[in-house]
């Protein structure tokens, strides 16, 4: 059987090296030939692995994530930024990503041991993060920084947040601020060398011997700046990793830098942009009604002293143009092939672009003419799975947790808190497509016990502690004013029937 299998196995061609090895090291040569034969056999089982006309122009390599990304990082960023500046579809895609992932902001909930410690940490955070004090440029709140971070990641693939420590006399609620930096600040020439601690530096990121990030090599100023700031230079400096948050989507194991999300859509967007310009120009030319008069024998002359035969020929067409041509001259227009399915082609292209960016076609284009409630909800749920991934696997662990730790550390240093609490994060909910139907579904889930009240509040982007405290305060105010509303479940049942007075209103049944 083994002999039969060997006979059926593909025979790998022998080279000069194989024949030499057979004479000096036959066992090694045999293993080499077997490995080559196995590779040939595997290529027969996978069509894409076979050499041929269909795969001859396919550029493939076995480089790791960093070797593959390094030559393309800057070029992809430049292309994506140009598209975002000049292409409406690219600009809209970036806005959709930032709006859906961040919304009004991802909000923390302190998890301290006591309620007083929670309330104190929450108040400090609001005084700092809900104002522009958290921004080193004093322009954005933390929710605005989240949006800027998300949009920068979509365009440039990654973003840096640098901690700027401040003094008590600066008058900030917390003595720390956040500086948002584009990835261009990372010195990528620092690659393949050893850092001061003996660890490797990969594309401007320094690691220790255990593979932990210990520093970033950053320029003091953007390398694309047209002038040098005071005291700045275009020489990178080593910044401890404890003062830098590096946020990007990890697409491959071992990936050190982030790649622009436009990578798969850049060529398609550029081609589609040129196609739209060509279609627009074609329509403009079609709208230019012009007349050309040719004097065959040259005896007529231009009427009313208009353009004579000696005047230069008109090379542009304008609406309402009447041009007299010299004798013997004629005008012939090219008849380009018509594009009859312009709408279908555009929709198909925009769907590919939306898929490349991770958004829905409807959100990208604003075209909801081809969906109903069910299909729209299914599309939104599928997209929201991507949003969930962006939030919980990128924004919250890489940005929000790091900023919260910096803020609480600054509060400790300033003597505002004794112990730094941790935080749970609540992102905005997915918008309801039909609130009457989806709200009823939530009510049924809670009434049947399939969902708790706190889970319902969190899914709507609220903090259960704050929500129920405000809810109780509102009910107490209604009781004091002796106001009954049909929204008060203590008073009115789901069927609209009045409940027994006093049941659940806080009255002591024993006193009745």
C-alpha positions in Angstrom: 0.0 0.0 0.0 2.8 2.4 0.9 4.5 1.6 -2.5 1.2 2.3 -4.3 0.8 5.6 -2.4 4.3 6.6 -3.3 3.6 5.7 -6.9 0.4 7.9 -7.0 2.2 10.8 -5.2 3.2 13.7 -7.5 6.9 13.6 -8.5 8.8 16.8 -7.7 11.4 17.8 -10.2 15.0 17.3 -9.2 17.5 20.1 -9.5 21.3 20.0 -9.4 21.3 20.5 -5.7 19.0 17.5 -5.2 21.3 15.3 -7.2 24.4 16.4 -5.3 22.6 15.9 -2.0 21.6 12.4 -3.0 25.3 11.4 -3.2 26.5 13.1 0.0 23.4 13.1 2.2 20.7 10.8 0.8 18.4 11.0 3.8 18.3 14.8 3.8 17.8 14.8 0.1 14.9 12.4 0.4 13.2 14.6 3.1 13.6 17.6 0.9 12.0 15.8 -2.1 9.1 14.6 0.1 8.4 18.1 1.4 8.4 19.5 -2.2 6.1 16.7 -3.4 3.7 17.4 -0.5 3.6 21.1 -1.4 2.8 20.1 -5.0 0.1 17.7 -3.8 -1.5 20.4 -1.6 -1.7 22.8 -4.5 -3.8 20.3 -6.4 -6.4 20.3 -3.6 -6.7 24.1 -3.4 -7.5 26.0 -6.6 -6.2 29.3 -5.3 -2.8 27.6 -4.5 -2.2 26.4 -8.1 0.0 28.5 -10.4 -1.7 29.5 -13.6 -3.2 32.4 -15.6 -5.8 33.3 -13.0 -3.3 33.7 -10.2 -0.2 34.7 -12.1 -0.6 38.4 -11.3 -1.6 37.9 -7.7 0.9 39.5 -5.3 1.2 37.2 -2.3 3.8 37.1 0.4 4.3 35.4 3.8 5.3 38.4 5.8 4.0 39.0 9.3 1.6 41.9 10.1 4.4 44.4 10.7 6.5 43.5 7.7 3.4 43.8 5.5 2.1 47.0 7.0 5.3 49.1 7.3 5.7 50.1 3.6 2.1 51.0 3.2 1.1 52.8 6.5 2.0 56.3 5.5 0.8 56.1 1.9 -2.6 54.7 2.9 -3.0 57.5 5.5 -2.3 60.2 2.9 -4.7 58.7 0.4 -7.5 58.3 3.0 -7.0 61.9 4.2 -7.2 63.2 0.7 -10.4 61.3 0.1 -12.0 62.4 3.3 -11.2 66.1 2.4 -12.5 65.9 -1.2 -14.9 63.0 -1.5 -18.3 63.3 -0.1 -18.8 59.6 0.3 -15.6 59.2 2.2 -16.5 62.1 4.5 -19.9 60.6 5.2 -18.5 57.2 5.9 -16.1 58.6 8.5 -19.0 60.6 10.1 -21.2 57.5 10.3 -18.4 55.5 12.0 -17.8 58.2 14.6 -21.5 58.9 15.2 -22.5 55.2 15.6 -19.6 54.1 17.7 -19.5 57.1 20.1 -22.8 58.9 19.8 -23.2 61.2 22.8 -20.3 59.5 24.5 -19.4 56.4 26.4 -20.1 57.1 30.1 -18.3 55.6 33.1 -19.9 54.2 36.3 -17.5 54.1 39.3 -17.4 50.8 41.1 -16.1 52.0 44.5 -16.8 50.1 47.8 -19.2 52.8 49.2 -21.9 54.9 47.6 -20.3 58.1 48.8 -17.0 57.2 47.1 -18.9 56.4 43.9 -20.7 59.7 44.0 -17.5 61.6 44.7 -15.6 60.0 41.9 -18.5 60.6 39.5 -18.6 64.2 40.4 -14.9 64.7 39.9 -15.1 63.0 36.5 -18.0 65.3 35.4 -16.1 68.4 36.5 -13.2 67.3 34.4 -14.4 65.1 31.5 -17.7 66.9 30.8 -15.8 70.2 30.2 -13.0 71.2 27.9 -10.6 71.0 30.9 -9.7 67.5 29.9 -8.4 68.6 26.4 -4.9 70.0 26.2 -6.2 72.2 23.4 -9.3 73.2 25.5 -11.7 72.6 22.6 -13.4 69.2 23.3 -15.0 67.4 26.1 -14.1 63.7 26.6 -17.1 62.6 24.5 -15.7 64.9 21.8 -12.3 63.4 22.2 -13.9 59.9 21.8 -15.5 60.9 18.5 -12.2 62.5 17.3 -10.3 59.4 18.2 -12.8 57.1 16.4 -12.8 59.2 13.2 -9.0 59.4 13.2 -8.7 55.7 13.6 -11.0 55.2 10.6 -8.9 57.5 8.4 -5.4 56.9 9.7 -5.8 53.5 11.2 -4.5 54.5 14.7 -4.3 57.4 17.1 -2.2 58.4 20.1 -3.4 60.0 23.4 -0.5 61.6 25.3 -0.9 62.4 29.0 0.1 65.9 29.9 0.6 66.4 33.6 -0.4 69.7 35.0 0.3 71.7 38.2 -2.2 72.5 40.9 -1.9 76.2 40.2 -3.3 75.6 36.7 -6.8 75.6 38.3 -8.0 72.4 36.7 -10.5 70.0 38.3 -7.9 67.3 37.9 -4.2 68.1 37.2 -4.0 66.2 33.9 -5.0 66.8 30.3 -5.2 64.7 27.1 -3.3 65.5 23.9 -4.6 63.8 20.8 -1.9 63.0 18.3 -2.0 61.6 14.8 0.1 58.5 14.1 2.6 60.6 12.0 4.2 61.6 15.3 5.6 58.1 15.7 9.1 57.9 14.3 9.0 54.8 12.0 12.7 55.1 11.2 13.2 53.6 14.6 12.7 50.0 13.4 14.8 46.9 13.8 17.1 48.3 16.4 17.5 47.9 20.2 16.3 50.4 22.7 18.2 51.7 25.8 16.9 48.7 27.8 18.0 46.2 25.2 14.5 45.5 23.9 13.5 45.7 20.2 12.0 48.8 18.6 9.4 48.0 16.0 8.2 50.9 13.9 8.8 53.4 16.6 7.4 51.3 19.5 9.9 50.0 22.0 9.4 46.7 23.8 11.2 45.1 26.8 12.6 41.6 26.8 9.2 40.2 27.7 7.4 41.8 24.8 5.8 44.6 26.8 5.5 48.1 25.4 7.8 50.4 27.4 8.2 53.5 25.3 7.2 55.4 22.1 9.6 57.4 19.9 7.6 60.5 19.1 8.4 63.7 17.3 7.7 66.9 19.3 5.9 68.3 16.3 4.0 66.9 13.4 6.6 66.0 10.7 4.3 67.5 8.1 4.1 71.0 9.8 5.2 73.9 7.6 7.0 75.6 10.4 8.9 74.7 13.5 7.4 75.6 16.8 9.3 77.3 19.6 11.7 74.9 21.2 10.7 72.1 18.9 12.6 69.9 16.5 12.0 67.1 14.0 14.1 64.7 16.1 12.1 62.0 17.9 12.3 61.6 21.7 11.6 58.6 23.9 8.3 58.9 25.8 7.4 56.3 28.4 4.5 54.0 27.4 2.8 54.9 30.7 2.1 58.4 29.3 0.8 57.2 25.9 -2.4 55.4 24.9 -2.1 53.8 21.4 -5.5 53.0 20.0 -6.1 50.9 16.9 -8.0 47.9 15.6 -6.0 44.7 15.9 -6.5 42.7 12.6 -3.6 40.2 12.9 -1.7 38.6 15.8 1.4 40.5 16.7 0.3 43.7 14.9 2.1 46.7 16.3 0.6 49.5 14.2 -2.9 50.2 12.9 -3.9 50.3 9.2 -6.3 52.8 7.7 -9.8 51.4 7.4 -10.0 52.8 3.9 -7.3 50.4 2.7 -9.9 48.2 0.9 -11.9 51.1 -0.4 -9.3 53.7 -1.6 -9.0 52.5 -5.2 -12.7 51.9 -5.5 -13.5 55.4 -4.1 -11.1 57.1 -6.3 -12.3 55.3 -9.5 -15.9 56.0 -8.5 -15.1 59.7 -7.9 -13.6 60.0 -11.4 -16.6 58.1 -12.8 -19.1 60.5 -11.2 -17.0 63.5 -12.6 -17.1 61.9 -16.1 -20.9 61.4 -15.9 -21.4 64.9 -14.7 -19.3 66.3 -17.5 -21.2 64.2 -20.0 -24.5 65.7 -18.8 -23.1 69.2 -18.9 -22.0 68.8 -22.5 -25.4 67.3 -23.3 -27.1 70.4 -21.8 -25.1 72.8 -24.0 -27.3 73.4 -27.0 -25.1 74.8 -29.8 -25.4 75.6 -33.5 -22.6 75.6 -36.0 -22.9 77.4 -39.4 -20.5 76.4 -42.2 -20.1 78.7 -45.3 -19.1 76.2 -47.9 -18.0 78.7 -50.6 -16.8 81.5 -48.3 -19.1 84.2 -49.8 -21.4 84.8 -47.0 -19.4 86.2 -44.1 -20.4 86.4 -40.5 -23.6 88.5 -39.9 -23.6 91.7 -37.9 -19.9 91.8 -37.7 -19.6 88.7 -35.5 -16.7 86.3 -35.6 -14.9 86.4 -38.9 -13.3 83.5 -40.7 -9.9 84.8 -39.6 -10.8 84.6 -35.9 -9.5 81.7 -33.9 -11.8 78.7 -33.7 -13.8 78.3 -30.5 -12.6 75.4 -28.5 -15.3 75.3 -25.8 -19.0 74.8 -26.0 -21.3 77.1 -24.1 -25.1 77.1 -23.7 -26.8 78.9 -26.6 -23.6 79.1 -28.6 -23.9 80.0 -32.3 -20.5 79.8 -34.1 -19.6 80.4 -37.7 -17.0 78.1 -39.1 -14.5 78.9 -41.9 -15.1 77.5 -45.3 -14.4 73.8 -45.5 -14.5 73.3 -41.7 -16.9 71.0 -40.1 -17.6 69.8 -36.5 -17.8 66.2 -35.6 -18.7 65.0 -32.1 -17.5 61.7 -30.6 -20.3 59.4 -29.7 -19.2 57.8 -26.4 -21.0 54.6 -25.3 -23.9 55.4 -23.1 -24.1 54.2 -19.6 -27.7 53.1 -19.3 -27.5 51.5 -15.8 -25.9 54.4 -14.0 -28.1 54.0 -10.9 -27.5 50.3 -10.6 -23.8 50.6 -11.1 -23.5 53.4 -8.5 -25.6 51.5 -6.0 -23.4 48.4 -6.4 -20.2 50.4 -6.1 -21.4 52.2 -3.0 -22.4 48.9 -1.4 -18.8 47.6 -1.8 -17.5 50.9 -0.4 -19.9 50.7 2.6 -18.9 47.0 3.2 -15.2 48.0 3.1 -15.7 50.7 5.8 -18.0 48.5 8.0 -21.1 50.7 7.6 -24.5 50.0 6.0 -25.3 51.2 2.5 -28.3 53.1 3.8 -26.3 55.0 6.4 -23.6 55.8 3.9 -26.0 57.1 1.2 -29.1 58.1 3.0 -31.1 55.9 0.5 -33.8 54.0 2.4 -36.0 53.5 -0.6 -35.2 49.7 -0.9 -35.8 48.6 2.7 -38.7 48.0 5.0 -38.8 47.7 8.7 -37.6 44.1 8.9 -34.8 44.5 6.4 -33.7 47.8 7.9 -33.6 46.3 11.4 -31.7 43.3 10.2 -29.1 45.5 8.5 -28.8 47.7 11.6 -28.4 44.7 13.9 -25.6 43.3 11.7 -23.9 46.7 11.6 -24.3 47.0 15.4 -22.3 43.9 15.9 -19.4 45.8 14.3 -20.1 48.8 16.5 -20.1 46.5 19.6 -16.7 45.1 18.5 -15.3 48.6 18.0 -16.4 49.7 21.5 -15.7 46.7 23.7 -12.5 45.5 21.9 -10.9 48.9 21.1 -12.4 52.1 22.5 -13.2 51.0 26.0 -10.1 48.9 26.9 -7.6 51.0 24.9 -9.0 54.5 25.5 -11.6 54.8 28.2 -10.0 52.5 30.8 -6.6 54.2 30.3 -8.0 57.8 30.6 -10.1 56.8 33.7 -6.9 55.4 35.3 -5.0 58.6 34.5 -7.8 60.8 35.9 -8.1 58.8 39.2 -4.3 58.8 39.6 -4.3 62.6 39.2 -7.1 62.9 41.8 -5.1 60.8 44.2 -2.0 62.9 43.7 -4.0 66.1 44.3 -5.4 64.6 47.5 -9.0 64.6 46.2 -9.6 60.9 46.8 -8.0 58.3 49.0 -8.4 55.2 46.8 -8.8 55.1 43.0 -12.0 53.3 42.0 -12.4 51.3 38.8 -15.2 52.0 36.3 -17.8 50.2 34.2 -18.7 51.8 30.9 -22.1 52.4 29.4 -22.1 53.2 25.6 -25.1 54.8 23.9 -27.8 52.3 22.8 -28.7 51.4 19.3 -31.4 53.9 18.1 -34.9 52.4 17.9 -36.3 52.1 14.4 -39.9 51.8 15.6 -40.0 52.9 19.3 -43.6 51.7 19.8 -42.8 48.1 18.8 -39.3 47.9 20.4 -40.5 49.6 23.6 -43.3 47.1 23.9 -40.7 44.3 23.4 -38.6 45.6 26.3 -41.7 45.8 28.5 -42.6 42.2 27.8 -39.0 41.0 28.4 -39.0 42.7 31.8 -42.5 41.5 32.8 -41.7 37.9 31.9 -38.4 38.0 33.8 -36.3 37.5 30.7 -34.5 40.8 31.4 -34.0 42.7 34.6 -34.8 46.4 35.1 -31.1 47.3 35.3 -30.3 45.4 32.1 -33.0 47.4 30.3 -31.7 50.7 31.6 -28.1 49.8 30.6 -29.2 48.8 27.1 -30.7 52.2 26.7 -27.4 53.8 27.6 -28.3 54.8 31.2 -26.8 54.2 34.6 -29.2 52.1 36.7 -28.2 53.8 40.0 -28.8 57.3 38.7 -31.9 56.2 36.7 -33.7 54.6 39.6 -32.8 57.3 42.0 -34.3 59.9 39.7 -37.3 57.7 39.1 -37.9 57.3 42.8 -37.6 61.0 43.4 -40.1 61.6 40.6 -42.6 59.2 42.1 -42.2 60.7 45.5 -42.9 64.2 44.1 -46.1 62.8 42.4 -47.2 61.3 45.7 -46.7 64.6 47.6 -48.8 66.4 45.1 -51.4 63.6 45.0 -51.1 63.3 41.2 -52.1 60.0 39.5 -50.7 59.3 36.0 -51.5 56.3 33.8 -47.7 55.8 33.4 -47.4 55.1 37.1 -47.5 51.3 37.3 -48.3 51.4 41.0 -51.6 53.2 40.2 -52.6 51.9 36.8 -52.2 48.3 35.4 -50.9 47.5 32.0 -54.5 47.0 30.8 -55.3 50.6 31.9 -57.2 49.6 35.1 -56.8 51.6 38.3 -54.9 49.7 40.9 -56.1 49.6 44.5 -55.3 52.9 46.2 -52.2 52.6 48.4 -50.8 49.4 47.0 -47.2 50.2 46.4 -47.6 53.9 47.1 -45.6 53.8 50.3 -48.5 53.8 52.7 -48.3 51.6 55.8 -51.0 49.0 55.3 -51.1 48.4 59.1 -52.4 51.9 59.7 -55.4 51.5 57.5 
